[in-house]
């Protein structure tokens, strides 16, 4: 069974760099409190690293 990550947006996108905004959008997050499940792979981990100060991650 493939591992997944639950990613929750906990900080606002206001005043963030364009790269960070695009990364949040690519993860599928829309607004504060929104939670998505993504596969646990190097690509997803790399995106999380860019916005780690704005999200909470739970390994499933």
Backbone as a printed PyTorch tensor [residue, N CA C, xyz], in Angstrom:
tensor([[[ 0.8430, -1.1850,  0.0000],
         [ 0.0000,  0.0000,  0.0000],
         [ 0.8890,  1.2490,  0.0000]],

        [[ 0.5550,  2.1780, -0.8560],
         [ 1.3520,  3.3970, -0.9940],
         [ 1.0670,  4.3600,  0.1570]],

        [[ 2.1220,  4.9510,  0.7020],
         [ 1.9630,  5.9240,  1.7710],
         [ 1.4100,  7.2290,  1.2060]],

        [[ 0.6160,  7.9130,  2.0360],
         [ 0.1060,  9.2220,  1.6450],
         [ 0.3980, 10.2180,  2.7590]],

        [[ 0.3250, 11.4730,  2.3930],
         [ 0.5130, 12.5650,  3.3400],
         [-0.7540, 13.3950,  3.3820]],

        [[-1.1930, 13.7740,  4.5720],
         [-2.2830, 14.7310,  4.7080],
         [-1.6210, 16.0850,  4.9140]],

        [[-1.9650, 17.0230,  4.0650],
         [-1.3530, 18.3510,  4.1080],
         [-2.4520, 19.3690,  4.3820]],

        [[-2.2480, 20.2080,  5.3970],
         [-3.2370, 21.2110,  5.7880],
         [-2.6100, 22.6000,  5.7120]],

        [[-3.2950, 23.5130,  5.0350],
         [-2.8270, 24.9020,  4.9510],
         [-3.2030, 25.6200,  6.2390]],

        [[-2.2050, 26.1660,  6.9480],
         [-2.4550, 26.8220,  8.2370],
         [-2.0530, 28.2980,  8.2510]],

        [[-1.3960, 28.7710,  7.2030],
         [-0.9900, 30.1780,  7.1400],
         [-1.5020, 30.8040,  5.8480]],

        [[-1.7370, 32.0890,  5.8700],
         [-2.2790, 32.8220,  4.7380],
         [-1.2780, 32.9520,  3.5860]],

        [[-1.8070, 33.1070,  2.3800],
         [-0.9770, 33.3210,  1.1940],
         [-0.6800, 34.8020,  0.9520]],

        [[-1.2960, 35.6700,  1.7350],
         [-1.1160, 37.1140,  1.5460],
         [ 0.3410, 37.4960,  1.7860]],

        [[ 0.9300, 38.1940,  0.8270],
         [ 2.3010, 38.6790,  0.9510],
         [ 3.3680, 37.6320,  0.6920]],

        [[ 2.9850, 36.4680,  0.2100],
         [ 3.9580, 35.4050, -0.0550],
         [ 4.5750, 35.5540, -1.4300]],

        [[ 5.7060, 34.9070, -1.6340],
         [ 6.3730, 34.9340, -2.9310],
         [ 5.5380, 34.1720, -3.9600]],

        [[ 5.6040, 34.5960, -5.2350],
         [ 4.8480, 33.8990, -6.2880],
         [ 5.1500, 32.3960, -6.3470]],

        [[ 6.4070, 32.0200, -6.1140],
         [ 6.7700, 30.5980, -6.1360],
         [ 6.0230, 29.8290, -5.0420]],

        [[ 5.8940, 30.4370, -3.8600],
         [ 5.1910, 29.7770, -2.7590],
         [ 3.6990, 29.6590, -3.0660]],

        [[ 3.1140, 30.6980, -3.6440],
         [ 1.6870, 30.6570, -4.0050],
         [ 1.4120, 29.5640, -5.0370]],

        [[ 2.2880, 29.4520, -6.0260],
         [ 2.1230, 28.4310, -7.0590],
         [ 2.3130, 27.0280, -6.4920]],

        [[ 3.2110, 26.8900, -5.5320],
         [ 3.4420, 25.5910, -4.9010],
         [ 2.2120, 25.1530, -4.1100]],

        [[ 1.6110, 26.0730, -3.3570],
         [ 0.3900, 25.7650, -2.6080],
         [-0.7180, 25.3480, -3.5730]],

        [[-0.8500, 26.0660, -4.6800],
         [-1.8550, 25.7300, -5.6920],
         [-1.5710, 24.3440, -6.2890]],

        [[-0.3120, 24.0340, -6.5580],
         [ 0.0610, 22.7390, -7.1340],
         [-0.2260, 21.5870, -6.1730]],

        [[-0.1510, 21.8520, -4.8770],
         [-0.4810, 20.8240, -3.8850],
         [-1.9910, 20.6030, -3.7860]],

        [[-2.7700, 21.5280, -4.3460],
         [-4.2300, 21.3830, -4.3370],
         [-4.9030, 22.0950, -3.1830]],

        [[-4.1680, 22.9450, -2.4850],
         [-4.7350, 23.6700, -1.3460],
         [-5.3830, 24.9700, -1.8110]],

        [[-6.5380, 25.2890, -1.2330],
         [-7.2940, 26.4630, -1.6630],
         [-7.3010, 27.5830, -0.6280]],

        [[-7.6640, 27.2610,  0.6210],
         [-7.7510, 28.2900,  1.6560],
         [-7.3390, 27.7110,  3.0000]],

        [[-7.1740, 28.5700,  3.9930],
         [-6.7260, 28.1490,  5.3090],
         [-7.6830, 27.0950,  5.8700]],

        [[-7.0980, 26.0190,  6.3950],
         [-7.8950, 24.9400,  6.9520],
         [-8.1860, 23.8210,  5.9740]],

        [[-7.9250, 24.0450,  4.6810],
         [-8.1650, 23.0320,  3.6560],
         [-7.1400, 21.9080,  3.7980]],

        [[-7.6140, 20.6540,  3.7050],
         [-6.7380, 19.4840,  3.8380],
         [-6.8110, 18.6600,  2.5640]],

        [[-5.6580, 18.2320,  2.0660],
         [-5.5960, 17.3540,  0.8930],
         [-4.6970, 16.1680,  1.2120]],

        [[-4.9100, 15.0750,  0.4810],
         [-4.0230, 13.9170,  0.5820],
         [-3.2000, 13.8360, -0.6880]],

        [[-1.9070, 13.6860, -0.5280],
         [-0.9790, 13.5780, -1.6500],
         [-0.1030, 12.3490, -1.4300]],

        [[ 0.3830, 11.7320, -2.5080],
         [ 1.2850, 10.5880, -2.3410],
         [ 2.6090, 11.0230, -1.7040]],

        [[ 3.1780, 10.1300, -0.9150],
         [ 4.4630, 10.4160, -0.2590],
         [ 5.5870, 10.0250, -1.2180]],

        [[ 6.0470, 11.0040, -1.9890],
         [ 7.1380, 10.7690, -2.9330],
         [ 8.0790, 11.9760, -2.9120]],

        [[ 9.2320, 11.8730, -3.5510],
         [10.1990, 12.9910, -3.5110],
         [ 9.6470, 14.3080, -4.0730]],

        [[ 8.7850, 14.2430, -5.0660],
         [ 8.2280, 15.4650, -5.6480],
         [ 7.3560, 16.1990, -4.6250]],

        [[ 6.4800, 15.4590, -3.9570],
         [ 5.6120, 16.0670, -2.9510],
         [ 6.4290, 16.5900, -1.7820]],

        [[ 7.4220, 15.8280, -1.3450],
         [ 8.2780, 16.2660, -0.2430],
         [ 9.0260, 17.5540, -0.5940]],

        [[ 9.4410, 17.6800, -1.8490],
         [10.1210, 18.8910, -2.2900],
         [ 9.2120, 20.1020, -2.2510]],

        [[ 7.9580, 19.9210, -2.6740],
         [ 6.9910, 21.0240, -2.6280],
         [ 6.7130, 21.4300, -1.1810]],

        [[ 6.5840, 20.4420, -0.3010],
         [ 6.3420, 20.7410,  1.1090],
         [ 7.5150, 21.5200,  1.6970]],

        [[ 8.7240, 21.1850,  1.3130],
         [ 9.9110, 21.8770,  1.8210],
         [ 9.8720, 23.3730,  1.4970]],

        [[ 9.3340, 23.7260,  0.3260],
         [ 9.2540, 25.1290, -0.0980],
         [ 8.2820, 25.9110,  0.7820]],

        [[ 7.2070, 25.2620,  1.2270],
         [ 6.1550, 25.9630,  1.9900],
         [ 5.9700, 25.3800,  3.3930]],

        [[ 7.0190, 24.7970,  3.9580],
         [ 6.9080, 24.1070,  5.2510],
         [ 6.4490, 25.0220,  6.3860]],

        [[ 6.6800, 26.3130,  6.2620],
         [ 6.2690, 27.2640,  7.2890],
         [ 4.7890, 27.6250,  7.1970]],

        [[ 4.1030, 27.1420,  6.1520],
         [ 2.6960, 27.4830,  5.9290],
         [ 1.7570, 26.2910,  6.0500]],

        [[ 2.3020, 25.0810,  6.1800],
         [ 1.4780, 23.8820,  6.1850],
         [ 1.7910, 22.9790,  7.3820]],

        [[ 0.8230, 22.0950,  7.6960],
         [ 1.0560, 21.0150,  8.6500],
         [ 0.9390, 19.7210,  7.8710]],

        [[ 1.8200, 18.7690,  8.1620],
         [ 1.8440, 17.5060,  7.4210],
         [ 1.7020, 16.3440,  8.4030]],

        [[ 0.8050, 15.3970,  8.0380],
         [ 0.6290, 14.1770,  8.8230],
         [ 0.8650, 12.9970,  7.8950]],

        [[ 1.7530, 12.0900,  8.3040],
         [ 2.0160, 10.8940,  7.4930],
         [ 0.9570,  9.8630,  7.7960]],

        [[ 0.4540,  9.2500,  6.7560],
         [-0.5920,  8.2230,  6.8940],
         [ 0.0030,  6.8440,  6.6880]]])
